[in-house]
Structure formats: C-alpha cells, structure tokens
Amino acid sequence: LYPLMCGFNPTDKLAVRDVKRLYERYPDVWCGIGELLLRHDDLTALTYGETARANHRALWPIYEFAQERDLPVLMHQNVTSVSKSDHPVYLYELEEALRDFPRCRFVLAHCGISRRVNVPFYHQMVQRLLDQYPHVVVDYSWIIFDEIICPGGQPQEAWLELTERYSERICLGSDLVTRFERLGPELQRYDVFLDELSEPARANVCWHTAERVYGAHKAKA
C-alpha cells in the first residue's frame, strides 16, 4: 500500500501546515500527496469560495514541500471546461506549476480529462506534456480510457504508440471510491488495450511505473 495525504483545502494558504504536521507525525507511512481535486467540472461549480486550480498560490508551499521530500503529487486538473471543449483553456494553469517546480513529480490523474471535457488531438497534448516535462506522469483511469483511449473497446493506434514510447511514465488507475469490491472488473476492462502492448510496456503500465512513482520515497526512508 502507498498511502497519500489529502483532505486539505487547496485554496488555503495555511494548508501546508496540515500537510507537514501529518507527514511529521507518520513519516514512514506517507508516499505522496493527493488526489488533489482542482479543476473538476461539476464539482468545481458546486464548491463554495475560490476555485481550486493547479496554479493557486496556496499550493506553492505544498509543491515546494513535496519537491524537497521527493513526494509525488497526484492531481485532478481538467485541461479545459465543459463549455469550451475546442481548446485546452486551463492547461496553462497546470503548466505554470510544472515550470515553477521542475523537480516535483506530478501525476496527472485521468490525463486531465473529466465528464464532457475533451479537446481535439488529445494524445498530442499528452505527448507534448510528457516531452516537455520529464517529471510528469499520467494515469489511465476513469473515462479517459473508455471515451478516448479505447472507445467502444477498440484500442486507438495513436494511444498505443504513445504508451509504448512513454510506458515508464504511464500507470493504470481504478479511480474507485469506497466500492473496492469492483476493483477486479474495473481493471479487467484494460485487458483489450494491454494485450496490444509489448511485454515491457505492459509491465510498466500495470505496476512498474506505480512502484517507481509511489514507492521511491519509501525506498529511500
């Protein structure tokens, strides 16, 4: 198990105190921070107060802390909005954090997608992020797989090529919340895509990448 710290307000400039206190109390437990729920379509619309986003300055000390401790930061940051799905209007927020914290290991949950959120040439955008930011990892989980990577159970060639090239920085996820009895069926749906990958890429995506990302801190402890 690789437990991550979450449950703090990502728009609270004093939230870093909660993270540090939790980490210092259980230093041998935590393997990262997240999942941070930032830009998240309907959830964002229903949240009172400031909009949580990847470039909110309340997160700067948290990223700094994660960078110092070599803790990965798992975040949900939609790359665009429901109303403007023709171009990634929120991508700059993510990239601002990536540029300011080049040594921080960020994991972009669901490749930055959500319900009714999509942009043209999605795989090209993900490829550019992986090209430009060497510490970025993405996970294939939730609807990115069902709607973009493997719609209708048909693996897309562009995503197979991207996965082969960057398998060491791609991992699978279940995105399950409380209903863990569905873990098997949720992960089995990836089989049709995994069967098309080479053995090394398949091993990376299934477990090696996750072990490197979340297990690195524990291995150093």
N, C-alpha and C positions, 0 to 999 in steps of 0.2 A: 504494500500500500504506500502511496505517495500523497500524503495529506497536504492540501493547500490552504492558505489563510484567506478568508473572505468575510463578508458580513459587515464591512465598514462602509461609511458614506464616502464615495469617491469625489464628492464636491466639498468635503470638509477639510480645510487646510490643516487641521489638527489630527486628521485620521492617521497620519504616520505614527503618532504616539501609540495608538491602539495596536498597529502592526508590530512596532518594536517591542511593546510590552508582552504581546502574545509570543513573539519569537524568543525573547529572552527568558520567558517562563518555561517554554518547551523547546529548547534549541535543537534537540535531537529528533524532533517529530516532524517539523515543517520542511517541505521540499519545494515550496513555491508560493506564489500569491495569485489568487483568482478563484473562480472566474469573475473578473470584473464586468459587471453589466453596465455598459456605457451606451452608446447609440443602439437602441433596440426597439425600433418601430413603435408598436402599441404600448410597450412597457414605458418607453420614454414619454409618450404622450400622457400616460396616466400618473407620472411621477411628479410630485409637488416640488417646487423650488427650481434651482439651477439645473440645466441639462448636463448630465454626466457625459463626458466625452474624453477621448484619449489624450487631448492636449489641454485638459483642465489643469490649471497650475496647482491645484490641491494634490495632484498625482505626482508632481515633480519630485518631492522628497521621498515618496514611496518608490518611484523608479530608481532614485539615487541609492536608497537603501537596498533594493533588490540587486542593483548593479554591484554594490560593494560586497554583498554576501553571495553573489552568483546564484541568486534565486530567480527562476523563470517567472514571468508574469503572463498569465493566461487571461486574455481579454476578449469580450464580445464588443466589437465596434463595427456597426454597419458601415459599408463604404458609401452608401447613398441612402436616400429617403424613399418612402413609398410613392410620393408624388413626383419624384424626379429620377426615374429609373433609366433615363437615357445616358447619364454620365455619373461618375462617382463623386458626388458633391461633398462627401465627408471624408474622402480619402486623405485630404491634406491634414486633417486632424491627427490621423494615425501617423502619417509620415513626419509630422513635426516632432512627435515623441521619439520616433525611430532615429531621427537625425540628432536630436539632443542627447540621446542615451545610446550611443553606438555599441556599447559593451553589454547592454542589458539584453537578456534573452527573452524576447517577446514571442508568445504563442497566440496566433490569430485564430480564435475559435470560428469554426464553420467557414473559414476563408473570408470572413467579413460579410456574410450573407444572412438574410432572415426572410420571413414570410413577405411575399410581394415585393421583395427587394432584389433587383438584378440589374446588371449593366451589360451592354454588348461586349463581346470578346473577353469574357470573364477570365478565361485561362491565361490570356496575355497579360492582364493586370496582375494576377497572382505570380506569373513568371517574372515580371519586372520587379515586384517586391522582393522575391527570393534572389534575383540577380543583384539588386542594388543594396540590400541589407543582409549581410551574411549571418546575423544572429537571429533572424526571423524564422520561425517555424509556423506551419499552418496545420490545422487538423481537418480531416474529412469527417464531418459528423452532421447530424440533423439534416436539413433539407438541401444543403449544398450537394449531397450525394444523389438524392432522389430526383432533384429537379435540374441539375446542371451537369454533374459528372457522369451519371448513369441513368438518364431519364428513360422510363419505361423498361428498365432492366437492360438497357443497351449501353455498354461502356463506350464513351466518346474517345476517339483516337487521340485528339489533342490532349486530353487529360491523362491518357495512358502514357504518352510521350513525356509530358511534364512530370508525371510521377516517377517514371524511370530515371529521369535526369536529376530529380531533387529528392529521391526517396529518403535520404538521410535527414531531411528536414520536413518530412510529412509523417503524420501519425493518424491513426483512426481514433474515433471517439464514439461513445454511445449517446451522450447528451441525456441520459436518463436522470430523472429526479424522483426519488423515493421508490419508484416501481422497478426495483432491481431484478425482480423475477423475469423481466423481459430482456435481460442482458443477452442471453443466447440468441433469440430471434432477431434482436436489433443488429447484432454484429454479423449474423449469418447472411444478412442481405448484401454484405460487401463481397461475398464469395464470387459472384459473377464477374466483378471487376478484378479481384485479386487473382483469379485464375488466368488472366491475360498478362500478368506481370512476370518478370523474371524472378527466380528464386531469391536472389539478394534483395531486390526491390521489395518483394512481398514481405520478407523478414523484417526489413527496416520499417515499413509502414505498419506492420502488425504489432511489433514490440520493440525492436532495437532503438528506434528514434525516441520513443517514450522513455525507455530506460536511460538513454543518454541525456534527455532533457530534464526529467524529474529526478532521476537517480544520481545525477552528477554531484549535487550538493551533499547528499547523504554519503556518497562515496568519499568525499573529502573530509567529512566530520570525524 
